[in-house]
Amino acid sequence: MKAFLILEDGTVFTGTSIGSERECISEIVFNTSMTGYLEVLTDPSYAGQAVVMTYPLIGNYGITPDMESGKAWPDGYIVRELSRMPSNFRCEGTIQDFLKEQDIPGIAGIDTRALTKILREKGTMNGMITTDENYDLDQVIPKLKAYTVGDVVSKVTCSEKYVLKGEGLKVALLDLGAKNNIAKSLNQRGCEVTVYPAHTTAQEIISSNPDGIMLSNGPGDPADCTSIIEEIRKLYNTDIPIFAICLGHQLMALATGASTHKLKYGHRGGNHPVKDLDTGRVYISSQNHGYVVDEESVDPQVAVPAFINVNDGTNEGLAYVGKNIFTVQFHPEACPGPQDSGYLFDRFIEMMKGAK
């Protein structure tokens, strides 16, 4: 069946329908990872977005148990070519069947290189995936321009708190759209991890007397999370060690008076170099974000830059002055390097031990 990707600037791509046949309007973003498509599909940070994979062949090792959450989150999926015959000893099915099961509409067979160039030159824009050959651009484009991602953190967070048992330090993880491997990375290091829904009050977390607090990744515009920012400000005012990733990093910055802005086309992929300003060492990082902390808005008496993006010079992490708090924009729980930045979890554990 034919499918069409219509961008809000009027550009139309024609390809083949994959996955669900339902129509969707979403923000169109691109990911430059060569592998890890299942992690992309099950990353809650992609809620409210349709993902373009820049690597031309997707699905060649099928669907494996490497899920970052219990379901797929993107609104749509856009690829050059889907592998028809996956080959992997852990393969449990095809990506085509997975997209249908998860009700994710998609389009294959389009020039994803041309699409990515448009998004790089004009910036991230909204689009529609449809199988309706009788679409009317005059009706579609106003709908695309009116679309907003909205409050997606409430959509992706867990419904109630749960515990990953451990014999070591106790960590409270605020689930803003957390990938499974964040809690797993702490749990593998012996920590007992209690995962809390995003709208949990600071008082409930503090009263559980954790050794440390983890703020997770998540989707959407950080400035929209006003009530969560208020609670994070209360967490900041304690002496509890805090480590934050991605959206958590942005929310901590907003809670302490800094500001954020939307990047032209974001950072999404497993090949982004970030520099540790303390050691000068460069790490290859996995990233997925459309917003960034305005480094010039950060009060140097509150926090100082800890990491910088080598490609565009944007902020990739902050160390908070006089506090046991550090935050990063990238994903140390992902495996792009493959274990380049996993040491940050060890740093967090040492920080918690030092604070006891």
N, C-alpha and C positions, 0 to 999 in steps of 0.2 A: 504494500500500500504506500502511496505517495505521502510525504509529510513536508511541511513548510515551516521554516524558521523566519519569522518576521521581526525585524528590529525596529525600534522606535524612530530611527532616521529614515525608514522606508525601504531599507535593504531587505531583499527576500532571498533565502537560500532554499533550494528544492532538493529533497533527499528521500530516504526510505524511512517509514515509521518503524520504531523499535520499542519494545516494552508496551506500556499501556497506550491505548488509542485516545485517551481523553485529552482535551485541550488544556494548556496551561499558560499563564502569564507569569513571568518571573524576571528577576535581575540576572543578566547573562554575564558569567565570569569565566575565566580560563585558568586551567591548572597545567603546569609544565612537567609534572612527574612522568617518568617513563614506566614506572611500575606503581603498585599500590592503589589501583583503581577501586578495590573493594573497601580499603580504608577511607578513600574519598567518599564513596557512596554512603558509608555508614557513619561519617563524621557529622555530629549534630550542628557543627558550625556552618554547614552548607544549607541549613533550613532557610527557605525564602529565596534560594538562588538556583539557577540552572547552570550546570557545569559543562564547559567545553574542555575536552581533553586534547592537548596539543600533540601528544604522541599519536602517530597515525594508526597503530593497530592496538586495539583494546580488547581484553578478554582472553588472551592466549593461554593463561593458566587457570581459566574458569573461576568458579566460586569456591573459596577455601574457608576454613573456620576463622579466619583473621578478621572478625567483625569488631568494630570500635563501639558499637551500640547494638541494640536489639533489632534495629530496622534501618532502612535507607531513608535519608533526609532530603536530598536535593529535590526541587520541584521538577527538574527535567535533566536529561543527559544527552550530550551532543558529541558525536565521534565521527572520525573519518571512515573507519572500517571496524566492524566487529568480527572477532575471530569466530569462525563457524565450528572449529574442532579444537576445543581446549585440550591441553596436555599437561597434566601435573599429577603426581602420585597422591596429592591431597585434594584433588578436584572433586567437588560434590555436586556440580551442576554447571550450567552455562549462564553467562551474564544476561543473555536474552530472556531466559526463564526467570531469572532473579528480578529483572526489571518489571516483568509482567506480574510476578507474585507481589512485588512491593508497590504496584500501581504507579510506577514512575514512567511518564511519557518521554520519548526520546526521538532523536533523528540521527540517521547514519548516512554516509555517502556524500556528505557536503565537504567543501573545501575549508577545513578547519584552520588552515594556515591563513587564508584570506580573511576569515572571520576574526581570528586573533589579531591580525594587523589592524582591522577596523576598530576593535576594542582598545588596542594600544594607542591608536592615533586619536580617536574620539573620546575614549574613556568608557568605563563600564556603562552599559545602558540596558533598558528593559527590552524584553522580547516575548514573542508568543510561539509556542510549538503547536501546530494544528494539522489535522488531516483533512480539513475542509477545503476542497479545491475552489469553492466559490466565495472565498474570503473577500471582504471589501476593505481595502486599505484605509479608506476615509472613515470607516467605523472602528477599525482595529487600532490605529495609531493613537487616537485620544485615550483609549483604554490603557495602552502601554505607558503613555506619559503620566497617567494618573496613578499607576501602581506604586505602592510603597511596601517595603518588607514588613514593617510593623513590629509588634512585640513577639518575637520568636523565641526569646529565652523562656518564657512561660510555657511555650509549646514543647520545648525539648528537655526541660529539666525533669528529674525523677519525681514521682508523685508522693513518695514518702521516704523517710530516711532508712538506710540499711547499713549493715556493718560487714566489713571484710576482716575476719578475725586475725589477730597477730599477737605475738608475745612481747613485742617491743614498744616503741613510742606510740602514743595515741595522736592520730592526725584527724582533724575535722576538714573534710573536703566539701566546699560549697559548689554544688553542681549547677553550673550556668549553661551546660551543654557539654559535659565532660566526656572525653574519649575514655574508653575502658582502660586503656593502658596507663593513664595517669594514676588511678588508684592501684592498678596492678604493679606499677613501678615502685610505689611506696610499700605495698604489701610484700613484694619479693625481697625487700630490704628489712623485713621483720615488723614493719609498722602495722598497728591495728587502725584501719581506716573507716571512719564513720562518714558516710556520704549524706549530705543534707540537700533538700530542695532549695532552689535559688532564692525563694522569698522567705527563708528561715530568718528569724530575728537574730541580731548579734547576741542578745542576751541568752538565747537558748544555746548558741554555740559556746559562748564564754562560760556559762554555768556547767557545761559538761567537762570543764577543766582539761582541755586538750593540751598536748605538748607543743602542737603547731597547727597552723591553719593553712590550707591549700585553697587557692581561688582558681577555678578551672577556666578553660577556653569556652567559647560559646559564640552564637551568631548575632547578627544585627548591629545596629548603631549603638555604641556604648552610652552615648548621651541620653538615650531613651530609657535607660535603666535607673530612673531617679530614686525609687524607693530602695533598690539594692545598694546604690551608692551611699545612701544615708546609713545603712547598716554596716557597710564596709568602713565608713569613717569611724564608727564606734569600735570596730575591730582594730583599726589603726591606732586608736588611743589606748589600747592595752599594751602589755609587754610581751604578748604571745608572739613567737616567731611566725612569720607569714612568707609563703612562697606563692607567686601568682604567675599564671601562664596566659598569654594571648588576651582574651577579653578581660580576664581577671587583672592582668597588668594594666589595661586601659582604665578599668573601673577604679583601681587603687590610685592611679594618677588623677582621675577626676575627683575622687574623694578628698584629695589633698590639695586641690586648687588649680591643678593643671587643666589643659584643654586637649581635645582630640579633633582631627579632621579626616575627611575621606580622601583616600589616595585616588589618583586618576583611574588606575585599573587594579590596584591591590597587589599583594604578594601571595601567590598560591602555587605551591610546588615543593619538591624535595631537593632543591639545588640552590638555595639562597645562602650566600656567604655572609656570616656575621663575625664581627671582630670584638673580642673581649678587650675592653679598654684598659683593664688592669694588667693583663699579661701580654697583650699585643698579638695573641694567637687568634687565628681565623678558623672558624668551624663551619662546616656545611650543615645547614639547618632545613627542617621542614616547616613550612609556613602556610597559613590560611587566614588571611585577614584583609579587609578592605579599608580599615581605619587605622590611624597611627597617632601616638601621643606627640603633641607639639613640644619639641624639646625646649624651645625658647620660653615656653609658658611654665616650665618646671622651676619652682623656687629652689635655688641651690642650697638653701638652708634646710630644705625638706628632703630633697633627693638629688643624686648626681647620676649622669649617664654611665651605664655599665657596659652596654653593648651598642654597636652601630652597624647598620646594614652597609656592606661594602659596595653594593651596586648603586644605591641612591642616597646614602648618607642619612637615612631616617633612623629614628631611635628604635633600638631593639631590646632595651632593658634598662632598669633603674635600680640603684642601691640607695636605700633610705637612710638619711643621716641620723645617727643616734638611735636607730631602731634595728631590730633583728628582722628586717624586711628586705627582700629583693624580688624583682619581677622581671620577666622576659616576654618579649613579643612572639618568639618562635616556639616550637614544640620539642622540648627535650625528650618527651616520651615516645616520639616517632623515631624512625630508624633510617635517616637519610645518609648518615656518615660512615657506617651505620649506627655507631654508638657514640658519636662525637660529643654530644652535649648531655649524655646521661649522667655525667658527674654532678650536674646541678642538683639532682635528687640527693646525692651523697653530701653535697654542701648544705642542703636544707637539714639533713639528719644531724650533721655536726653542729649546725646552728641551734637545733633543738636541744641537743645534749649540753651545749655550752650554756644554755639559758636555764637549765634545771638547777 
